[in-house]
Amino acid sequence: MFRSRLTLAAVTLAAVAVATLTAVPAGATPPGIPSKASAQSQLNALTVATQGSTSGYSRDLFPHWITISGACNTRETVLRRDGSNVVVSSSCAATSGSWYSPYDGATWSNAADVDIDHVVPLAEAWRSGANSWTTSRRQAFANDLSRPQLIAVTDNVNQAKGDQDPSTWQPSRTAYRCTYAKMWIASKYYWGLRLQSSEKSALQTMLNTCAS
């Protein structure tokens, strides 16, 4: 009996140790990030063209954030997906939790310090072919939870990125540039958006750093 109690205690302590080790801030992990080989094939298939104009562009033409489930909209859904130990109110607002921003390596405990980045910015999408889409299609793009198009990151990093493409902006954490390139490529490929030659060159350089 004494030995059984010791064994049970040891198992309990081990479980606690494992839980403690794994209770770290979650990294933002959008779905559908392709392998290096798949991303390369997708990049090769994208149409290279001169960048279009921003004339006529408005964020209002890409309705967001929309209701996803119950009281939760797209932003709140991504905060719950990308955060660790996220607690929400009855209105789905995040009241506590931890968010790791893979762009810059910062961790935040206040949801107000976190933005949901459109990996391919809305204005960039507009210049790359979304100007000819229906509002319904633009809404689907702006709230795309099925592909690596939305990610929780530090708010001022997202604001500094603005509507730039990879030829002029890349995550400061070089270790994340491979993943960023794969996310960008996957989103543009699925949505049939064009890219510029300088953008393709920058993406290829980042993709070359990927191990797999």
Backbone hydrogen bonds, N-H to C=O, Kabsch-Sander energy under -0.5 kcal/mol:
donor,donor_aa,acceptor,acceptor_aa,energy
5,R,1,M,-2.2
6,L,2,F,-2.1
7,T,3,R,-2.6
8,L,4,S,-2.6
9,A,5,R,-2.5
10,A,6,L,-2.4
11,V,7,T,-2.4
12,T,8,L,-2.4
13,L,9,A,-2.7
14,A,10,A,-2.3
15,A,11,V,-2.4
16,V,12,T,-2.3
17,A,13,L,-2.4
18,V,14,A,-2.5
19,A,15,A,-2.5
20,T,16,V,-2.5
21,L,17,A,-2.3
22,T,18,V,-2.1
23,A,19,A,-1.0
24,V,22,T,-2.1
28,A,100,Y,-0.8
36,K,212,S,-2.8
39,A,35,S,-2.7
40,Q,36,K,-2.3
41,S,37,A,-2.0
42,Q,38,S,-2.4
43,L,39,A,-2.8
44,N,40,Q,-2.4
45,A,41,S,-1.2
46,L,42,Q,-0.9
46,L,43,L,-0.8
49,A,195,L,-2.3
52,G,127,R,-1.9
57,Y,54,T,-2.5
61,L,58,S,-1.8
62,F,59,R,-2.0
68,I,72,C,-3.3
69,S,72,C,-1.6
72,C,69,S,-2.6
74,T,66,I,-1.3
77,T,73,N,-2.2
78,V,74,T,-2.3
79,L,75,R,-2.4
80,R,76,E,-1.9
81,R,77,T,-2.1
82,D,78,V,-3.1
83,G,79,L,-1.3
84,S,98,S,-2.5
87,V,96,S,-2.4
89,S,93,A,-2.4
92,C,89,S,-2.0
95,T,87,V,-3.0
96,S,87,V,-1.4
98,S,84,S,-1.5
99,W,108,W,-2.8
100,Y,26,A,-1.2
100,Y,82,D,-0.5
101,S,99,W,-0.5
101,S,106,A,-3.4
104,D,101,S,-0.7
105,G,101,S,-2.5
106,A,101,S,-0.5
108,W,99,W,-2.9
113,D,110,N,-2.2
114,V,111,A,-1.7
115,D,153,V,-3.0
117,D,115,D,-0.8
117,D,151,I,-3.1
119,V,117,D,-0.9
119,V,149,Q,-2.5
125,A,121,P,-2.5
126,W,122,L,-2.3
127,R,123,A,-2.1
128,S,124,E,-0.9
128,S,125,A,-0.6
129,G,126,W,-1.1
130,A,125,A,-2.9
131,N,126,W,-1.2
132,S,129,G,-1.5
133,W,130,A,-1.4
138,R,134,T,-2.2
139,Q,135,T,-2.4
140,A,136,S,-1.9
141,F,137,R,-2.1
142,A,138,R,-2.4
143,N,139,Q,-1.1
144,D,141,F,-1.3
145,L,143,N,-0.8
149,Q,147,R,-2.3
150,L,147,R,-0.6
151,I,117,D,-1.5
153,V,115,D,-2.7
153,V,151,I,-0.5
155,D,113,D,-2.4
158,N,154,T,-2.2
159,Q,155,D,-2.2
160,A,156,N,-1.8
161,K,157,V,-1.9
162,G,158,N,-1.9
164,Q,161,K,-2.0
168,T,165,D,-2.2
169,W,165,D,-1.6
173,R,103,Y,-2.2
174,T,172,S,-1.0
176,Y,173,R,-2.0
177,R,174,T,-1.2
180,Y,176,Y,-2.6
181,A,177,R,-2.4
182,K,178,C,-2.1
183,M,179,T,-2.5
184,W,180,Y,-2.6
185,I,181,A,-2.7
186,A,182,K,-2.3
187,S,183,M,-2.2
188,K,184,W,-2.5
189,Y,185,I,-2.7
190,Y,186,A,-2.4
191,W,187,S,-2.3
192,G,188,K,-0.6
192,G,189,Y,-0.9
193,L,188,K,-2.3
194,R,128,S,-2.6
195,L,47,T,-2.2
200,K,196,Q,-2.5
201,S,197,S,-2.3
202,A,198,S,-2.0
203,L,199,E,-2.4
204,Q,200,K,-2.5
205,T,201,S,-2.1
206,M,202,A,-2.1
207,L,203,L,-2.8
208,N,204,Q,-2.0
209,T,206,M,-1.4
210,C,207,L,-1.6
